[in-house]
Amino acid sequence: MKNIPSKPSAPQPAGSVIQWLLDGDPAIRWQVMRDLTGASADAVATERARIATEGMGAQLLALQGSDGSWAGVAWNHGWDSTMHVLSLLRELGLDPASAAAQRAVGLVRDQVRWQGWDWDGTWRGPDFVGTPFFVGEVEPCINGQVAASGAYFGQDVQRIITRLLSEQLPDGGWNCEAENGSQRSSFNTTICVLEALLAYELAGERRADVTEARLRGQEYLLERRLFRRRSIGDVIEHDRKGGSAFTRFAFPTWWHYDVLRGLDYLRSADVTPDARVAEAIALVETKCDSDGRWPIEIQHPGTMAVAVDEGQGRPSRWNTLRALRVLAWYGVVTGHVIYADELPADTQQTAS
């Protein structure tokens, strides 16, 4: 097993790893400064402001069309549509109060439409000029991603949020297949909705029904230890729709769930970690290479608007940043350690 200590406390991340992260894009640097180095608020804000004018953030903003969209559509099967670019800008941390963000998001709000979808959720055909972008469409996984970026960028996503609450399943999660009769939730859909509800709350909106639904949804993940079946306890390789294994880490994740994404949500939600996340944390530790970095294990196929990392199999600044701050949240970096002999055999086989 890699990087699971036999007894001593886990070390602090090497200075060389932190420097490698700081040598990256401004979108990486400001989050490293905020989450890992304890930089001053002024220094973090100065670095964050560069996202709009340098690197990935500036490249993405420059690709917006005069009609307010990216790739000419609200959503597509690739990763370069309006929805996908806004999701990525949120991940990068583009300041919602910046002039660049307000201009770009304002164009989306005022001009981009869901072609074909009527206000009552009826499909009217591809030539029908449908609802405004931040009204959303019908699939909860898509609406979750739209609402997450919309709430982050200060837009009115109340209609989407209300719809998502009405679609929560009895087990606490969500599933895009519910309209076809499914009563069992999907990890993929659930994480998209949870991130939306959290973004809505972090934007300052206080609704008891939203908080209640989000807490029920995160219990869905925790009851399954983030990657196990609740019924028999075995490792879930992937959702029923197939796709990549939950134990393989990607960035960007788009609609796909993985263990690192689940943990990063819990960290963002300021959940107090308990024994139910211990295996997931240990799994994250096993992914660290000998240089203290985490790779992109899978790159979801599709057309990216801009390159955000070195590619599948290569050390990833994004996954390293996310892994280190998850470990810090759990307490591994500061001394709370999972030992190799505490991992069940099926986890060790999956992680290796």
C-alpha angles and dihedrals in degrees: 000000000000124000098352105128119225093221120327123090119274110264126244111263110275117260088237090061092050090048090049089053092047090052088064134085121314087250088062096039098056092050092048089050092049099041106029114021104040094233119175120273090245093053091048092049092049091052093045091054089063091068090080094053107028140046126345096350094054091045092053093047091050091057094062112116126231087253089063095251137109116229087001095279143082091232139357141174091260127065101254103078127113092266094049096046093049089049090052093047087054090051090049089052100237103185108254090211094056120109090237093055094045092050095047096044092043090058090051092049094048102038115020118091137184097244111223101012120111123206092260092055095258118143108234099177134274095283094056113106099231140192126318115271098253092049086069131205131255113285113089094215090056094039089050092056092045093048093047093056093037093053091044091053093046100255129145106260097156093120093055093045092051090049092049092052090054090053099055110125127227092258090059101255139085136246131190086215093063089098087062092052104272114150095180119087128237123229089216096054094037095057091049091053095043091054089050094051091047093049089050091053094043088053087064101262112139118197121152091211091055093050092046092051093047093050090050089049095051089049086059087062096040094049086058093045087241095287112029134091112254092215102055103002100237122141114272106227095195143328121290090260088062122228128128125351117264088232094061115084124224138176124231093029098187107179094343123107124218134165095256091052091050092050093046089054091053090049092049090049090053092236114174103241118236138176092289092073097045096095092047091051091049089051090054089053092055091059094062114108127220090271093055096255134122122225134219099256096186134014112204109232116250144093112293119206090219134358111259101178144015096270140257115332094016127108108273125212090201095052091042092052092047094045094049094050091047090051090047090050091052092045100244095123091050096047113288102119136186112212125218094243090058092066117095114239095249091055091050092052093047094047098047 
